[in-house]
Amino acid sequence: MSSLRFAVIGDTHYCTMKHRPAEFPTGDYERLPDSFRYSFMTNTLRTLAQHIRNEKPELLISTGDLIEGGADDEEDVQTALALFAPCAPEFLYTRGTHDPQRETAYRKFRCGNSVFLILDYTNWNPKQKEWLIRELEDAKKAEHLFVFAHPPLYLFGRHFFHNPQFCTETAEILRRYPVDAYFCGHTHNQGISFHSGMLQVVGSAVGYPEQKTIPLEELHSIPDTPEHRYLWGIVEDSSPGFWIVDAEGETLTIRWHSLKGSAELRVRQRFGFPEILSLPPFARECLPLTDSDRYQIRSGWIHFFSANKGARGFRMSLNGIDLGFAPESTCYAARRAVILPENALRKITERNELEIVFPQSEVFAAGSISLELLLLDGRTIRSNVAPELFVCGNHPDFEYARSRSIEVRPGERRKLALSFPKGTPSCIC
Ligand SMILES: [Fe+2]
């Protein structure tokens, strides 16, 4: 019986502040360039690299965004390679959104009786597609078959952050072949899901190691169908980690490893539903709001995800109190919040009504809305995430979640409920 161990690391976004602006205004984190935050995370990357080394994998694969880009890319690539290449006898990386464009970057790698196919989503074209189909045909008798690329084929967190040209075609092709697992990154959340026999494993090594391990379902309404089973997930920025995969004959053991803890699952028979052996060290903060809590709210904010491709302006009110405009974002990414004024904090109850006036923009999407409170005793508590996703106009980013979204018009008003557990959030439009 053959055995194999390999490691997979998601978005590392290696960068320093060299060749970048030295100063930014404080108190405006939403406009802070990512390079500023990521440059302080290189120590975490060094620690993770050491942990990978200790695991002694035969192979390490990066699923892209090895560097942040935007400064001296070549220098950053060389430094990142010097950090990660010594972690295993072989280091391979898929090209991400931020990595420099070089020659075509798809390839096959064999390790024992297992086949590894590395795709380049930035150059998805008929030639690469033909190559993929040919290699999948060739690999039908392999003991295991693993595929790697940057974007997830199936979105659980960032609903409106899709690459349909690559993802739809690749998902359709992979469904026809005996693929054990598809590894990716891109959305900076982490997690694992099961798609009629194939696992999708999403990783991210960039983030705050001190941050609590927040379950993805606390900030996003998660689709879970018989064909696409969500197993678990972690929100972006939280608990940067990597994956270790052990293949012992037919059995796969997949371990997520972070500086906060680990999680493990096992697939005993190829393409079988995995057995979850342990979960990440989740900090659940979606909790009831007691009467006593209501008198002890120190601050609060609305978590709000949106992608606006046109004129600005998602305006909101909570329980009739105007909150002004939500921060703008062209991509459906994290770290957008609307801070509640004092008069809005006073009106918070177990069930709250949020009204959104959508922008006068032809193309936008919004969703993943929840209310988070900081209490005097230091606890953070969070409402259930509202299940509603809203979309206006057409954009490739929006295609994946369109079928479960509510179509709205520019300038339209909608109301939704933000309830703490006990009540169930529902549309009260
Ligand atoms: Fe990334």
Boltz pocket constraint, residues with backbone or C-beta under 6 A from the ligand:
constraints:
  - pocket:
      binder: B
      contacts: [[A, 11], [A, 13], [A, 64], [A, 65], [A, 96], [A, 186], [A, 187], [A, 188]]
      max_distance: 6.0
